[in-house]
Amino acid sequence: MVVKDTFDGGWLAKLVKEPGQHFTLTGYFDVPKQDLYQVQLKTNTGAVVKISGAMILNAHDDKQLFAPALLAPGRHRLEIVGRSIANSLLDIRLGAAGVQHLSEAVFKHSVK
């Protein structure tokens, strides 16, 4: 399944309707030059965010989290793993000069 936009924080609840289901969201994005990126996450799913295999964030509660990620030039894999609950919320943003919601315009990603 391809996720086209994550602007609405409740998008995950529309896709993963059964509480307790594990989900994995993967995507790839290109970094043109080494830069310091920021990852922002607000979720109630206990999600873990990894970039190119390195854990960046681990959500233990539904508070807004922020983390820096120094990324080298090239293609990077974004992976988000969690477990759905009733009314799952997953608001994730990533960027270097400003952050943006994940969308098909910038990321190639899917959820399974």
MMTF fields as JSON, N, C-alpha, C and O atoms, coordinates in Angstrom:
{
  "mmtfVersion": "1.0.0",
  "mmtfProducer": "UNKNOWN",
  "numBonds": 447,
  "numAtoms": 448,
  "numGroups": 112,
  "numChains": 1,
  "numModels": 1,
  "chainsPerModel": [1],
  "groupsPerChain": [112],
  "chainIdList": ["A"],
  "bondAtomList": [4, 2, 8, 6, 12, 10, 16, 14, 20, 18, 24, 22, 28, 26, 32, 30, 36, 34, 40, 38, 44, 42, 48, 46, 52, 50, 56, 54, 60, 58, 64, 62, 68, 66, 72, 70, 76, 74, 80, 78, 84, 82, 88, 86, 92, 90, 96, 94, 100, 98, 104, 102, 108, 106, 112, 110, 116, 114, 120, 118, 124, 122, 128, 126, 132, 130, 136, 134, 140, 138, 144, 142, 148, 146, 152, 150, 156, 154, 160, 158, 164, 162, 168, 166, 172, 170, 176, 174, 180, 178, 184, 182, 188, 186, 192, 190, 196, 194, 200, 198, 204, 202, 208, 206, 212, 210, 216, 214, 220, 218, 224, 222, 228, 226, 232, 230, 236, 234, 240, 238, 244, 242, 248, 246, 252, 250, 256, 254, 260, 258, 264, 262, 268, 266, 272, 270, 276, 274, 280, 278, 284, 282, 288, 286, 292, 290, 296, 294, 300, 298, 304, 302, 308, 306, 312, 310, 316, 314, 320, 318, 324, 322, 328, 326, 332, 330, 336, 334, 340, 338, 344, 342, 348, 346, 352, 350, 356, 354, 360, 358, 364, 362, 368, 366, 372, 370, 376, 374, 380, 378, 384, 382, 388, 386, 392, 390, 396, 394, 400, 398, 404, 402, 408, 406, 412, 410, 416, 414, 420, 418, 424, 422, 428, 426, 432, 430, 436, 434, 440, 438, 444, 442],
  "bondOrderList": [1, 1, 1, 1, 1, 1, 1, 1, 1, 1, 1, 1, 1, 1, 1, 1, 1, 1, 1, 1, 1, 1, 1, 1, 1, 1, 1, 1, 1, 1, 1, 1, 1, 1, 1, 1, 1, 1, 1, 1, 1, 1, 1, 1, 1, 1, 1, 1, 1, 1, 1, 1, 1, 1, 1, 1, 1, 1, 1, 1, 1, 1, 1, 1, 1, 1, 1, 1, 1, 1, 1, 1, 1, 1, 1, 1, 1, 1, 1, 1, 1, 1, 1, 1, 1, 1, 1, 1, 1, 1, 1, 1, 1, 1, 1, 1, 1, 1, 1, 1, 1, 1, 1, 1, 1, 1, 1, 1, 1, 1, 1],
  "groupList": [{"groupName": "MET", "atomNameList": ["N", "CA", "C", "O"], "elementList": ["N", "C", "C", "O"], "formalChargeList": [0, 0, 0, 0], "bondAtomList": [1, 0, 2, 1, 3, 2], "bondOrderList": [1, 1, 2], "singleLetterCode": "M", "chemCompType": "L-PEPTIDE LINKING"}, {"groupName": "VAL", "atomNameList": ["N", "CA", "C", "O"], "elementList": ["N", "C", "C", "O"], "formalChargeList": [0, 0, 0, 0], "bondAtomList": [1, 0, 2, 1, 3, 2], "bondOrderList": [1, 1, 2], "singleLetterCode": "V", "chemCompType": "L-PEPTIDE LINKING"}, {"groupName": "LYS", "atomNameList": ["N", "CA", "C", "O"], "elementList": ["N", "C", "C", "O"], "formalChargeList": [0, 0, 0, 0], "bondAtomList": [1, 0, 2, 1, 3, 2], "bondOrderList": [1, 1, 2], "singleLetterCode": "K", "chemCompType": "L-PEPTIDE LINKING"}, {"groupName": "ASP", "atomNameList": ["N", "CA", "C", "O"], "elementList": ["N", "C", "C", "O"], "formalChargeList": [0, 0, 0, 0], "bondAtomList": [1, 0, 2, 1, 3, 2], "bondOrderList": [1, 1, 2], "singleLetterCode": "D", "chemCompType": "L-PEPTIDE LINKING"}, {"groupName": "THR", "atomNameList": ["N", "CA", "C", "O"], "elementList": ["N", "C", "C", "O"], "formalChargeList": [0, 0, 0, 0], "bondAtomList": [1, 0, 2, 1, 3, 2], "bondOrderList": [1, 1, 2], "singleLetterCode": "T", "chemCompType": "L-PEPTIDE LINKING"}, {"groupName": "PHE", "atomNameList": ["N", "CA", "C", "O"], "elementList": ["N", "C", "C", "O"], "formalChargeList": [0, 0, 0, 0], "bondAtomList": [1, 0, 2, 1, 3, 2], "bondOrderList": [1, 1, 2], "singleLetterCode": "F", "chemCompType": "L-PEPTIDE LINKING"}, {"groupName": "GLY", "atomNameList": ["N", "CA", "C", "O"], "elementList": ["N", "C", "C", "O"], "formalChargeList": [0, 0, 0, 0], "bondAtomList": [1, 0, 2, 1, 3, 2], "bondOrderList": [1, 1, 2], "singleLetterCode": "G", "chemCompType": "PEPTIDE LINKING"}, {"groupName": "TRP", "atomNameList": ["N", "CA", "C", "O"], "elementList": ["N", "C", "C", "O"], "formalChargeList": [0, 0, 0, 0], "bondAtomList": [1, 0, 2, 1, 3, 2], "bondOrderList": [1, 1, 2], "singleLetterCode": "W", "chemCompType": "L-PEPTIDE LINKING"}, {"groupName": "LEU", "atomNameList": ["N", "CA", "C", "O"], "elementList": ["N", "C", "C", "O"], "formalChargeList": [0, 0, 0, 0], "bondAtomList": [1, 0, 2, 1, 3, 2], "bondOrderList": [1, 1, 2], "singleLetterCode": "L", "chemCompType": "L-PEPTIDE LINKING"}, {"groupName": "ALA", "atomNameList": ["N", "CA", "C", "O"], "elementList": ["N", "C", "C", "O"], "formalChargeList": [0, 0, 0, 0], "bondAtomList": [1, 0, 2, 1, 3, 2], "bondOrderList": [1, 1, 2], "singleLetterCode": "A", "chemCompType": "L-PEPTIDE LINKING"}, {"groupName": "GLU", "atomNameList": ["N", "CA", "C", "O"], "elementList": ["N", "C", "C", "O"], "formalChargeList": [0, 0, 0, 0], "bondAtomList": [1, 0, 2, 1, 3, 2], "bondOrderList": [1, 1, 2], "singleLetterCode": "E", "chemCompType": "L-PEPTIDE LINKING"}, {"groupName": "PRO", "atomNameList": ["N", "CA", "C", "O"], "elementList": ["N", "C", "C", "O"], "formalChargeList": [0, 0, 0, 0], "bondAtomList": [1, 0, 2, 1, 3, 2], "bondOrderList": [1, 1, 2], "singleLetterCode": "P", "chemCompType": "L-PEPTIDE LINKING"}, {"groupName": "GLN", "atomNameList": ["N", "CA", "C", "O"], "elementList": ["N", "C", "C", "O"], "formalChargeList": [0, 0, 0, 0], "bondAtomList": [1, 0, 2, 1, 3, 2], "bondOrderList": [1, 1, 2], "singleLetterCode": "Q", "chemCompType": "L-PEPTIDE LINKING"}, {"groupName": "HIS", "atomNameList": ["N", "CA", "C", "O"], "elementList": ["N", "C", "C", "O"], "formalChargeList": [0, 0, 0, 0], "bondAtomList": [1, 0, 2, 1, 3, 2], "bondOrderList": [1, 1, 2], "singleLetterCode": "H", "chemCompType": "L-PEPTIDE LINKING"}, {"groupName": "TYR", "atomNameList": ["N", "CA", "C", "O"], "elementList": ["N", "C", "C", "O"], "formalChargeList": [0, 0, 0, 0], "bondAtomList": [1, 0, 2, 1, 3, 2], "bondOrderList": [1, 1, 2], "singleLetterCode": "Y", "chemCompType": "L-PEPTIDE LINKING"}, {"groupName": "ASN", "atomNameList": ["N", "CA", "C", "O"], "elementList": ["N", "C", "C", "O"], "formalChargeList": [0, 0, 0, 0], "bondAtomList": [1, 0, 2, 1, 3, 2], "bondOrderList": [1, 1, 2], "singleLetterCode": "N", "chemCompType": "L-PEPTIDE LINKING"}, {"groupName": "ILE", "atomNameList": ["N", "CA", "C", "O"], "elementList": ["N", "C", "C", "O"], "formalChargeList": [0, 0, 0, 0], "bondAtomList": [1, 0, 2, 1, 3, 2], "bondOrderList": [1, 1, 2], "singleLetterCode": "I", "chemCompType": "L-PEPTIDE LINKING"}, {"groupName": "SER", "atomNameList": ["N", "CA", "C", "O"], "elementList": ["N", "C", "C", "O"], "formalChargeList": [0, 0, 0, 0], "bondAtomList": [1, 0, 2, 1, 3, 2], "bondOrderList": [1, 1, 2], "singleLetterCode": "S", "chemCompType": "L-PEPTIDE LINKING"}, {"groupName": "ARG", "atomNameList": ["N", "CA", "C", "O"], "elementList": ["N", "C", "C", "O"], "formalChargeList": [0, 0, 0, 0], "bondAtomList": [1, 0, 2, 1, 3, 2], "bondOrderList": [1, 1, 2], "singleLetterCode": "R", "chemCompType": "L-PEPTIDE LINKING"}],
  "groupTypeList": [0, 1, 1, 2, 3, 4, 5, 3, 6, 6, 7, 8, 9, 2, 8, 1, 2, 10, 11, 6, 12, 13, 5, 4, 8, 4, 6, 14, 5, 3, 1, 11, 2, 12, 3, 8, 14, 12, 1, 12, 8, 2, 4, 15, 4, 6, 9, 1, 1, 2, 16, 17, 6, 9, 0, 16, 8, 15, 9, 13, 3, 3, 2, 12, 8, 5, 9, 11, 9, 8, 8, 9, 11, 6, 18, 13, 18, 8, 10, 16, 1, 6, 18, 17, 16, 9, 15, 17, 8, 8, 3, 16, 18, 8, 6, 9, 9, 6, 1, 12, 13, 8, 17, 10, 9, 1, 5, 2, 13, 17, 1, 2],
  "groupIdList": [1, 2, 3, 4, 5, 6, 7, 8, 9, 10, 11, 12, 13, 14, 15, 16, 17, 18, 19, 20, 21, 22, 23, 24, 25, 26, 27, 28, 29, 30, 31, 32, 33, 34, 35, 36, 37, 38, 39, 40, 41, 42, 43, 44, 45, 46, 47, 48, 49, 50, 51, 52, 53, 54, 55, 56, 57, 58, 59, 60, 61, 62, 63, 64, 65, 66, 67, 68, 69, 70, 71, 72, 73, 74, 75, 76, 77, 78, 79, 80, 81, 82, 83, 84, 85, 86, 87, 88, 89, 90, 91, 92, 93, 94, 95, 96, 97, 98, 99, 100, 101, 102, 103, 104, 105, 106, 107, 108, 109, 110, 111, 112],
  "secStructList": [7, 5, 7, 7, 5, 7, 7, 1, 6, 6, 2, 2, 2, 2, 2, 7, 7, 1, 6, 6, 7, 3, 3, 3, 3, 3, 3, 3, 3, 3, 3, 1, 1, 7, 3, 3, 3, 3, 3, 3, 3, 3, 3, 1, 1, 7, 7, 3, 3, 3, 3, 6, 6, 3, 3, 3, 3, 3, 7, 1, 1, 1, 1, 7, 3, 3, 3, 3, 3, 3, 3, 7, 1, 3, 3, 3, 3, 3, 3, 3, 3, 3, 3, 7, 7, 6, 6, 7, 7, 3, 3, 3, 3, 3, 3, 1, 1, 1, 7, 3, 3, 7, 5, 6, 6, 6, 7, 3, 3, 3, 3, 7],
  "xCoordList": [0.842, 0.0, 0.891, 1.867, 0.578, 1.352, 0.614, -0.581, 1.338, 0.796, 1.185, 2.369, 0.194, 0.478, 0.735, 1.435, 0.18, 0.359, 0.109, -0.752, 0.875, 0.721, 0.376, 0.623, -0.192, -0.465, -1.446, -1.241, -2.496, -3.461, -2.882, -2.621, -2.676, -2.067, -2.833, -2.265, -4.137, -4.939, -4.943, -5.765, -4.047, -4.027, -3.798, -4.354, -2.993, -2.682, -3.927, -4.12, -4.768, -5.988, -6.916, -7.673, -6.862, -7.699, -7.185, -7.96, -5.885, -5.284, -5.208, -5.479, -4.843, -4.684, -5.837, -5.75, -6.904, -8.147, -8.232, -8.995, -7.468, -7.509, -6.515, -5.315, -6.965, -6.025, -5.126, -5.565, -3.872, -2.926, -2.142, -1.249, -2.452, -1.715, -0.349, -0.239, 0.67, 1.992, 2.033, 1.421, 2.746, 2.898, 4.351, 5.091, 4.74, 6.061, 5.867, 5.257, 6.382, 6.355, 7.788, 8.673, 8.027, 9.385, 9.357, 8.373, 10.425, 10.54, 12.001, 12.88, 12.235, 13.591, 13.611, 12.675, 14.656, 14.792, 16.265, 17.156, 16.496, 17.852, 18.312, 17.554, 19.564, 20.211, 21.282, 22.224, 21.17, 22.118, 23.518, 24.506, 23.609, 24.916, 24.783, 23.681, 25.904, 25.844, 25.158, 25.465, 24.22, 23.464, 22.87, 22.734, 22.527, 21.875, 20.369, 19.827, 19.71, 18.27, 17.611, 18.243, 16.339, 15.571, 14.406, 13.735, 14.175, 13.033, 12.104, 12.532, 10.821, 9.804, 8.769, 8.358, 8.352, 7.395, 6.42, 6.814, 5.148, 4.098, 3.228, 2.636, 3.154, 2.409, 1.95, 2.523, 0.922, 0.464, 0.634, -0.019, 1.515, 1.698, 2.974, 3.241, 3.772, 5.044, 6.043, 6.91, 5.93, 6.755, 8.236, 8.617, 9.049, 10.493, 10.821, 10.353, 11.63, 12.027, 13.512, 14.344, 13.829, 15.222, 15.503, 14.641, 16.714, 17.195, 18.469, 19.439, 18.446, 19.582, 20.063, 21.264, 19.106, 19.408, 19.716, 19.765, 19.926, 20.239, 18.955, 18.179, 18.726, 17.542, 17.671, 18.661, 16.655, 16.641, 15.701, 16.052, 14.509, 13.521, 12.811, 12.612, 12.432, 11.657, 10.551, 10.815, 9.315, 8.183, 7.63, 7.042, 7.824, 7.311, 5.942, 5.213, 5.596, 4.295, 3.871, 4.496, 2.834, 2.322, 2.82, 2.193, 3.935, 4.52, 5.26, 5.752, 5.329, 6.075, 7.564, 8.105, 8.223, 9.655, 10.413, 9.896, 11.643, 12.513, 13.878, 14.342, 14.52, 15.871, 16.65, 16.095, 17.951, 18.796, 19.31, 19.431, 19.607, 20.21, 21.172, 20.748, 22.462, 23.463, 23.53, 23.921, 23.148, 23.048, 24.063, 24.243, 24.719, 25.686, 24.933, 23.762, 25.59, 24.949, 24.583, 25.281, 23.479, 23.075, 21.652, 20.93, 21.25, 19.892, 19.847, 20.743, 18.806, 18.624, 17.276, 16.298, 17.246, 16.016, 15.429, 16.115, 14.165, 13.422, 12.523, 11.81, 12.551, 11.715, 11.033, 11.674, 9.723, 8.939, 8.184, 7.43, 8.39, 7.76, 6.968, 7.468, 5.733, 4.913, 3.772, 3.714, 2.868, 1.696, 0.474, 0.453, -0.54, -1.724, -2.541, -2.517, -3.261, -4.241, -5.512, -5.514, -6.579, -7.783, -7.42, -6.793, -7.801, -7.504, -6.005, -5.54, -5.254, -3.805, -3.481, -4.124, -2.482, -1.983, -0.526, 0.258, -0.159, 1.246, 1.522, 1.185, 2.14, 2.518, 4.036, 4.676, 4.617, 6.075, 6.494, 5.85, 7.586, 8.114, 9.629, 10.262, 10.185, 11.623, 12.089, 11.408, 13.246, 13.786, 15.101, 15.486, 15.79, 17.048, 16.771, 16.881, 16.42, 16.068, 14.554, 13.86, 14.049, 12.604, 12.182, 12.835, 11.103, 10.618, 9.321, 8.639, 8.991, 7.752, 7.145, 7.828, 5.838, 5.156, 5.653, 6.055, 5.626, 6.011, 4.925, 3.738, 5.331, 4.373, 5.063, 6.289, 4.277, 4.834, 5.659, 6.421, 5.526, 6.309, 7.804, 8.647, 8.125, 9.526, 9.991, 11.144, 9.107, 9.48, 8.792, 7.673, 9.443, 8.84, 8.649, 9.631, 7.388, 7.142, 5.877, 5.036, 5.776, 4.62, 4.406, 5.303, 3.244, 2.937, 2.451, 1.72, 2.861, 2.38, 2.002, 1.572],
  "yCoordList": [-1.167, 0.0, 1.235, 1.29, 2.202, 3.435, 4.531, 4.743, 5.219, 6.346, 7.601, 7.849, 8.394, 9.56, 10.827, 11.722, 10.921, 12.136, 11.821, 11.009, 12.475, 12.263, 13.573, 13.715, 14.526, 15.845, 15.771, 16.428, 14.987, 14.791, 13.756, 12.622, 14.133, 13.223, 11.926, 10.953, 11.896, 10.696, 9.78, 8.866, 10.004, 9.205, 7.727, 6.874, 7.407, 6.007, 5.245, 4.087, 5.893, 5.24, 4.852, 3.888, 5.6, 5.286, 4.062, 3.365, 3.795, 2.662, 1.401, 0.305, 1.551, 0.408, 0.479, 1.162, -0.226, -0.08, -0.964, -0.66, -2.046, -2.97, -2.544, -2.514, -2.216, -1.917, -3.124, -4.272, -2.846, -3.909, -4.418, -5.25, -3.939, -4.371, -3.68, -2.477, -4.452, -3.88, -3.29, -3.824, -2.202, -1.6, -1.204, -0.936, -1.174, -0.699, 0.252, -0.1, 1.441, 2.446, 2.615, 2.903, 2.44, 2.609, 3.621, 3.724, 4.351, 5.34, 5.626, 5.34, 6.185, 6.537, 7.999, 8.484, 8.69, 10.089, 10.375, 9.705, 11.381, 11.745, 12.987, 13.939, 12.958, 14.093, 14.589, 13.851, 15.821, 16.302, 16.576, 16.381, 17.03, 17.302, 17.07, 17.117, 16.818, 16.573, 17.749, 18.912, 17.412, 18.462, 17.903, 16.692, 18.806, 18.435, 18.513, 19.586, 17.392, 17.3, 17.249, 16.899, 17.601, 17.467, 16.52, 16.615, 15.611, 14.699, 15.092, 15.233, 15.268, 15.572, 14.459, 14.013, 14.014, 12.916, 13.164, 13.507, 12.983, 12.965, 11.775, 11.718, 10.817, 9.596, 8.965, 9.209, 8.16, 7.385, 5.885, 5.052, 5.557, 4.166, 3.522, 2.36, 4.246, 3.702, 3.511, 2.64, 4.311, 4.137, 4.398, 5.219, 3.674, 3.865, 4.35, 3.777, 5.413, 5.975, 5.699, 6.005, 5.115, 4.854, 5.501, 5.541, 6.002, 6.486, 5.723, 5.76, 5.032, 4.212, 3.272, 3.075, 2.696, 1.701, 2.25, 1.484, 3.556, 4.161, 4.662, 5.383, 4.279, 4.743, 6.232, 6.683, 6.984, 8.428, 8.808, 9.626, 8.218, 8.517, 7.244, 6.319, 7.216, 6.108, 6.732, 7.261, 6.671, 7.332, 6.46, 5.407, 6.908, 6.178, 6.693, 6.006, 7.898, 8.486, 9.348, 9.287, 10.136, 10.898, 12.342, 13.192, 12.636, 13.975, 14.201, 13.258, 15.459, 15.83, 15.605, 16.091, 14.872, 14.588, 15.242, 15.374, 15.648, 16.255, 15.591, 15.301, 15.35, 14.78, 15.245, 15.355, 15.523, 15.865, 14.595, 13.545, 14.71, 13.599, 14.193, 14.853, 13.957, 14.411, 13.381, 12.236, 13.793, 12.861, 13.181, 14.335, 12.137, 12.253, 12.319, 11.946, 12.785, 12.803, 11.385, 10.422, 11.277, 9.985, 9.647, 10.47, 8.43, 7.94, 7.338, 6.591, 7.665, 7.169, 6.473, 6.847, 5.462, 4.716, 5.212, 5.256, 5.582, 5.969, 4.803, 4.273, 4.4, 3.295, 3.7, 4.201, 3.475, 3.749, 2.471, 1.951, 1.969, 0.729, 1.032, 1.7, 0.542, 0.773, -0.215, -1.199, 0.073, -0.784, 0.115, 1.045, -0.168, 0.683, 0.539, -0.495, 1.603, 1.588, 2.207, 2.65, 2.239, 2.93, 4.399, 5.009, 4.957, 6.356, 6.639, 7.61, 5.799, 5.98, 7.341, 7.791, 7.98, 9.269, 9.094, 8.55, 9.55, 9.52, 10.767, 10.843, 11.745, 12.996, 13.023, 13.181, 12.869, 12.855, 13.888, 14.055, 14.574, 15.606, 15.46, 15.024, 15.834, 15.679, 16.782, 17.117, 17.355, 18.363, 18.925, 18.728, 19.635, 20.288, 21.767, 22.206, 22.527, 23.937, 24.001, 24.314, 23.705, 23.6, 22.157, 21.396, 21.777, 20.403, 20.377, 21.393, 19.2, 19.053, 17.696, 16.757, 17.618, 16.333, 15.421, 15.892, 14.123, 13.168, 13.125, 13.074, 13.145, 13.043, 12.402, 12.302, 11.972, 11.314, 12.268, 11.819, 13.567, 14.53, 14.445, 14.703, 14.086, 14.053, 12.629, 12.283, 11.806, 10.486, 9.404, 9.589, 8.315, 7.113, 6.196, 5.769, 5.877, 5.137, 4.293, 4.487, 3.361, 2.493, 2.02, 2.129, 1.505, 0.948, -0.482, -0.772, -1.367, -2.749, -3.267, -4.414],
  "zCoordList": [0.0, 0.0, 0.0, 0.748, -0.807, -0.885, -0.135, -0.336, 0.728, 1.47, 0.704, 0.478, 0.304, -0.533, 0.265, -0.21, 1.474, 2.266, 3.739, 4.076, 4.605, 6.045, 6.749, 7.947, 6.017, 6.591, 7.756, 8.777, 7.62, 8.699, 9.66, 9.259, 10.926, 11.898, 12.118, 12.613, 11.75, 11.917, 10.704, 10.629, 9.756, 8.519, 8.808, 8.115, 9.815, 10.098, 10.564, 10.194, 11.372, 11.878, 10.734, 10.846, 9.634, 8.47, 7.726, 7.071, 7.819, 7.108, 7.954, 7.464, 9.214, 10.117, 11.111, 12.131, 10.807, 11.564, 12.803, 13.72, 12.849, 13.985, 15.064, 14.794, 16.267, 17.342, 17.62, 17.546, 17.938, 18.249, 17.046, 17.207, 15.848, 14.653, 14.607, 14.845, 14.301, 14.085, 12.684, 11.759, 12.533, 11.214, 10.992, 11.938, 9.736, 9.323, 8.157, 7.148, 8.302, 7.249, 6.781, 7.587, 5.493, 4.965, 3.832, 3.1, 3.698, 2.635, 2.355, 3.169, 1.211, 0.79, 0.382, -0.255, 0.74, 0.347, 0.072, 0.595, -0.757, -1.163, -0.42, -0.237, 0.002, 0.655, -0.309, -0.597, -0.82, -1.819, -1.277, -1.986, -0.017, 0.608, 2.099, 2.645, 2.759, 4.202, 4.881, 4.619, 5.759, 6.428, 7.717, 7.889, 8.602, 9.846, 9.633, 9.367, 9.749, 9.592, 10.962, 11.959, 10.996, 12.223, 11.958, 10.93, 12.893, 12.824, 13.959, 15.105, 13.633, 14.634, 14.607, 13.535, 15.772, 15.863, 17.004, 18.119, 16.702, 17.739, 17.392, 16.314, 18.317, 18.065, 19.37, 20.431, 19.274, 20.427, 20.15, 20.778, 19.206, 18.765, 19.29, 18.98, 20.078, 20.552, 19.427, 19.505, 18.388, 17.188, 17.439, 18.274, 16.692, 16.642, 15.236, 14.251, 15.143, 13.856, 13.64, 14.493, 12.483, 12.104, 10.76, 9.881, 10.612, 9.318, 9.006, 9.763, 7.875, 7.43, 8.532, 8.719, 9.258, 10.281, 11.658, 12.62, 11.786, 13.086, 13.74, 13.114, 15.01, 15.714, 16.012, 16.589, 15.61, 15.808, 16.949, 17.799, 16.968, 18.006, 18.449, 17.661, 19.731, 20.291, 21.135, 22.214, 20.646, 21.308, 22.435, 22.188, 23.663, 24.826, 25.257, 25.972, 24.822, 25.137, 23.952, 22.893, 24.111, 22.975, 22.948, 22.316, 23.621, 23.588, 22.271, 21.651, 21.856, 20.651, 20.91, 21.903, 20.018, 20.145, 18.997, 17.888, 19.282, 18.288, 18.401, 19.504, 17.265, 17.294, 16.074, 14.981, 16.263, 15.121, 14.446, 15.077, 13.169, 12.422, 11.4, 10.451, 11.595, 10.632, 9.517, 9.741, 8.317, 7.194, 6.11, 5.721, 5.634, 4.547, 3.212, 3.146, 2.165, 0.855, 0.41, 0.726, -0.326, -0.862, -0.496, 0.067, -0.817, -0.544, 0.853, 1.246, 1.593, 2.952, 3.085, 2.437, 3.93, 4.199, 5.513, 6.535, 5.477, 6.66, 7.029, 6.176, 8.289, 8.749, 10.045, 10.969, 10.1, 11.294, 11.63, 10.807, 12.839, 13.28, 14.542, 15.447, 14.606, 15.784, 15.864, 15.126, 16.78, 16.994, 17.115, 17.921, 16.31, 16.285, 17.558, 18.226, 17.873, 18.948, 18.367, 17.219, 19.14, 18.681, 18.475, 19.341, 17.361, 17.019, 16.982, 17.579, 16.287, 16.144, 15.548, 14.6, 16.118, 15.65, 15.273, 16.05, 14.091, 13.675, 12.86, 11.678, 13.508, 12.858, 12.833, 13.872, 11.642, 11.509, 10.475, 9.439, 10.781, 9.888, 9.843, 10.805, 8.708, 8.492, 7.575, 6.606, 7.867, 6.972, 7.466, 8.619, 6.571, 6.914, 7.194, 8.338, 6.179, 6.356, 6.474, 5.507, 7.657, 7.863, 7.693, 6.979, 8.337, 8.261, 7.473, 7.335, 6.958, 6.217, 6.506, 6.916, 6.281, 6.4, 5.295, 4.231, 5.539, 4.515, 3.452, 3.772, 2.194, 1.092, -0.094, -0.132, -1.056, -2.227, -3.079, -3.935, -2.866, -3.634, -3.306, -4.166, -2.076, -1.63, -1.308, -1.568, -0.747, -0.27, -1.082, -1.561, -1.228, -1.776, -0.582, 0.025, -0.224, 1.003, 0.901, 0.023, 1.823, 1.881, 3.307, 4.143, 3.583, 4.901, 4.702, 3.755, 5.596, 5.492, 6.85, 6.976]
}
